[in-house]
Amino acid sequence: MTRSSQAVAYRRPSVLRSAADGRRLGLETSRGATPTGVEDHPRFFTGFLTSPQEAAAGLLAVADVAAARYYQPQLRASLDPVVTGNGDRLRFESFSGCGGVYARLDVLGPGLEGGEVGHGTTNVDVNNPLRDALSRIGTDDPLHLRVGPEELAVTTLDGPVVEKKVPLPDRWLRGFAEAQVIAAGFEQRAELPAAEAVRFLRSLHRAGTARRGAAGPGWVVPAGRGLRPTTRPVPGAVCLPGPERLAALQRVLRHATALRVYGPPGALAAAGTAAAWEVVLPGMRLTLTLSPDTARGFSGEGGVLDALATDEAGEDAELIAVLLAWEPRVDVADLAASSGLTPERVRAALVRLGTSGRVGYDTAEAAYFHRELPYDAGRVERHNPRLRSARALVAAGAVTVDGAVGTVTAEDGHAHRVRDAAGVLSCSCLWWAKYRGGRGPCKHALAVRMVRRGAAPGGDTAGREAAGQDMAGIGGGAR
């Protein structure tokens, strides 16, 4: 696994302090992107949390995921969440160390009081002493929140610096891109009131130890006002891949007002699928998105491959990037009207931008949102073996297309047949036989699609999307 190392630097550790008017939570920021450019320690908010205990529990849940590995748990994972200010809300995001669980806490307008929310993205320090202090916040404690340095620290350049160096596997960088592509295809499949949500999630927690390590995915099916586990994908069932990976939701259960479950629509399949579990809290939402299997991270799902393979999407992405404007809700129809592109081309451009972490997807609002991470989309492409192989096949002239059938001569001289059935490409290779398109196209189908679109070998424009983004130190929670 390819790794790189980056330094995440803070002026001082994040801390929770007692004061005459309540408690003060100071979350320190690292280098980050803002509308005016890159800042070393941007400030996104100063004011009060209207539901202190709930917010503390939600932030701890995001930190739990950042510190966890649900696959091969004996390996260490301790990473810093990402925070984005979207003008009307704060979003805290993280990935598990194994790359199979994506967590996001959205602190919405009703959850914030007394201050304006800025715009930008950076890492936020969540250290062990802070975690201990947050877990002790009481129901009656007023909680003042500061995301970014104190006013004094803005003008004091020689203060103490806390620097962390973290291993950065490249497969984790692709998790943000794949998770938003998958979530964009979800629909709400179930909603439980508070009492049923608590009962169901606690039953999962009790059964988690027995279930851990069991082969194959599980499912749940709506039953009355609740959910009932089932061992097979009966009509109406939603996949629950690795229920033990919902453990972080235990932090917020007693504050929950509802539980919503999101998953892909359509025909049932024996194989597992990704799903999103959202706990509704006063003034905020906590969402965990699970990959299709505990041993399967988001990075290899292949949802971005088609968009990466087109030069058109790369050029469109450059235009759409200018129009994002840190919006908390990126409306495809509005972007289409502003850009003059079709909605389909706008969606492809958003997928392309997602490969460098510049957009996410909010299942609750069925909308994209803007953030800025320092992930070079060209780097994501270079580390994707199927895309590299497809480009090599096109460059070698190994692809011929005749109507709905394409023939690809692989490196070993074996010819693979790629067939088009209503826009879905199948292949005679072992990859297709194993995954049946469930993890994106194989390299042969991808190469045929490139030739059909008239893509020139080496015509990638992905690297230009992230030009000028010299922001090392953002994105610690995505590893």
Stockholm file with secondary structure:
# STOCKHOLM 1.0

chainA/1-479         MTRSSQAVAYRRPSVLRSAADGRRLGLETSRGATPTGVEDHPRFFTGFLTSPQEAAAGLLAVADVAAARYYQPQLRASLDPVVTGNGDRLRFESFSGCGGVYARLDVLGPGLEGGEVGHGTTNVDVNNPLRDALSRIGTDDPLHLRVGPEELAVTTLDGPVVEKKVPLPDRWLRGFAEAQVIAAGFEQRAELPAAEAVRFLRSLHRAGTARRGAAGPGWVVPAGRGLRPTTRPVPGAVCLPGPERLAALQRVLRHATALRVYGPPGALAAAGTAAAWEVVLPGMRLTLTLSPDTARGFSGEGGVLDALATDEAGEDAELIAVLLAWEPRVDVADLAASSGLTPERVRAALVRLGTSGRVGYDTAEAAYFHRELPYDAGRVERHNPRLRSARALVAAGAVTVDGAVGTVTAEDGHAHRVRDAAGVLSCSCLWWAKYRGGRGPCKHALAVRMVRRGAAPGGDTAGREAAGQDMAGIGGGAR
#=GR chainA/1-479 SS CCEEEEEEEESSCCEEEEETTEEEEEECBCSEEETTEEESSCCCEEEEESSHHHHHHHHHHHHHHHTCCSSSTTSCCCCCCEEEEESSCEEEEEECTTSCEEEEEEECGGGEESSCCCEEEEEBCCCHHHHHHHTTCCTTCCEEEEESCCHHHHHCCSSCCEEEEEEEEHHHHTHHHHHHHHHTTCEEEEEEEHHHHHHHHHHHHHHHHHHTTCSSCEEEEEETTEEEEESSCCTTCEEESCGGGGGGGGGGGGGCSEEEEEECCSSCCSSCCCEEEEEEETTEEEEEEECSBTTBCGGGSCTTHHHHTCHHHHHHHHHHHHHCTTCSSBCHHHHHHHHCCCHHHHHHHHHHHHTTTCEEEETTTTEEEECCCCCCHHHHHHTCHHHHHHHHHHHTTCEEEETTEEEEECTTSCEEEEEEETTEEEESSHHHHHHTTTTSCCHHHHHHHHHHTTCCTTCCCHHHHTTTCCCTTCCGGGC
#=GC SS_cons         CCEEEEEEEESSCCEEEEETTEEEEEECBCSEEETTEEESSCCCEEEEESSHHHHHHHHHHHHHHHTCCSSSTTSCCCCCCEEEEESSCEEEEEECTTSCEEEEEEECGGGEESSCCCEEEEEBCCCHHHHHHHTTCCTTCCEEEEESCCHHHHHCCSSCCEEEEEEEEHHHHTHHHHHHHHHTTCEEEEEEEHHHHHHHHHHHHHHHHHHTTCSSCEEEEEETTEEEEESSCCTTCEEESCGGGGGGGGGGGGGCSEEEEEECCSSCCSSCCCEEEEEEETTEEEEEEECSBTTBCGGGSCTTHHHHTCHHHHHHHHHHHHHCTTCSSBCHHHHHHHHCCCHHHHHHHHHHHHTTTCEEEETTTTEEEECCCCCCHHHHHHTCHHHHHHHHHHHTTCEEEETTEEEEECTTSCEEEEEEETTEEEESSHHHHHHTTTTSCCHHHHHHHHHHTTCCTTCCCHHHHTTTCCCTTCCGGGC
//
